[in-house]
Amino acid sequence: MSKDYYKILGVDKGASQDEIKKAFRKLAHEHHPDKTNGNADKFKEINEAYQTLGNESKRQQYDRFGSDFAGGASGFGGGNPFGGQGGFGGFNQSNVHFDFEDLGDLGGIFGSFFGGGAGQSGRSREARGRDLEIEMSIDFEEAVFGVEKTIDLSKKIICSVCKGNGAEPGSKINNCSTCHGSGKVTRMQQTILGNFQTQTVCAECGGQGKKPEKKCHKCHGSGVAHGSESIKIKIPAGIDNGQQIRLSGKGEAASNGLAGDLYINIKVRPNKKFVRRGIDVYSTLSISIKQAILGDSIKVETVDGEVNLKIPEGTQSHTQFKLKDKGVPQLNSHGRGDHLVEVVVNIPKNLGRSQKKALEQLDI
């Protein structure tokens, strides 16, 4: 016989989703089987009604075909979301399903029992090793063109003796006697709503479900030990001072889990000849008065080596010349910056008499 879910929740057929949710929360609190006047059958019926009316598509099917439509009442709450029977102080809730968000304040209580919310069912996150952070100094040219460095890093690594399984070589690995190989421990949690059955990670085996018959003498069963790892670090061309490189999985190892990450903070040593601003390189070049007046072709040092720079006649001091594409490569991209050369006219001191006379004759 088709059930009237609207009547069960005490709402009209035209009720909004908010009104349906509000009615469900009120009735769920009122009829909870662990309350003094609670009613297990009514509680289950209320949940069944809400699982249909609280879902727009199921509600539309219900409005057309009633509660006997395929995938209807019997299709909800398949399986026990709480990992066992009798989780409500002896109430068998194997066909009851909860949307923790719909229970409002109860959602926070349920979430704390089951690993932070619905769907996790008390399962622990995979263990992860500690992230490491180091500083690396490189030369100016190494930052411009990139370089490969090798470092020996002292950290926790997979145990070289047991290869990470925590067992002394040759010894057996048995099921944990505490959790019987499941990696979880079931216990009862007493709350304001009654007793709840919860599952937690087995502290004895760390959730692995197995324990070595004899622990490894080096790592004492943890699977990790302090050691040293040689790591190659590729510094990309164009990296700048203060930037960071991340090497995934090169941090500390974890027992039966993922290794952490390694973060390298780059420090670029200053260069006496060049100054970097973004992807451009700047330098200063001193020229004589003669070169400034008459012009010249001179050698200029760049990060790529020496190049010719033409100084035109009448060049003024502090004039800036651009050497295109002689700067820093774009990091992780194409193209390069420019090299800008500022010329400074060198005014001589302590001129001789003949030099002074020559300048006077020029009348400039």
Number of C-alpha atoms within 10 A of each C-alpha: 6 11 14 14 25 16 11 18 24 14 16 12 12 9 13 13 13 10 14 21 18 17 17 25 19 12 17 21 16 16 19 21 22 18 14 9 10 15 17 18 12 17 20 20 19 21 26 25 24 24 24 22 24 21 11 12 11 18 20 13 18 22 15 10 13 18 23 14 16 12 12 19 21 13 13 16 17 11 13 16 20 24 16 16 15 16 21 20 17 14 16 15 20 17 16 20 18 17 15 17 14 15 19 13 11 15 18 14 17 20 18 13 20 22 18 16 18 19 13 13 18 22 16 17 10 11 16 18 20 19 16 17 14 11 11 12 14 17 14 22 18 18 23 23 17 19 15 10 12 10 12 11 16 12 18 21 23 24 23 13 18 22 15 22 23 27 25 21 15 9 12 13 16 14 18 21 13 16 20 14 17 17 23 24 16 15 12 14 14 12 9 8 15 16 18 20 20 21 23 18 20 21 13 17 22 18 22 18 20 21 21 19 17 17 21 22 13 18 21 16 23 21 25 26 22 15 14 13 14 10 13 12 15 13 19 19 19 23 26 20 17 11 11 16 16 15 16 12 16 21 24 24 27 22 23 20 13 16 22 20 20 19 18 20 17 20 19 20 14 13 11 8 13 19 16 18 12 13 21 18 22 18 18 16 17 13 19 16 18 13 18 20 15 13 17 15 11 15 12 16 16 19 16 10 9 11 13 11 16 13 19 14 13 13 20 14 17 14 12 17 14 14 18 12 14 20 25 26 23 17 17 10 9 7 13 17 19 18 24 21 22 17 21 19 20 15 10 8 6 7 9 9 8 9 11 11 11 11 10 10 9 7 6 5
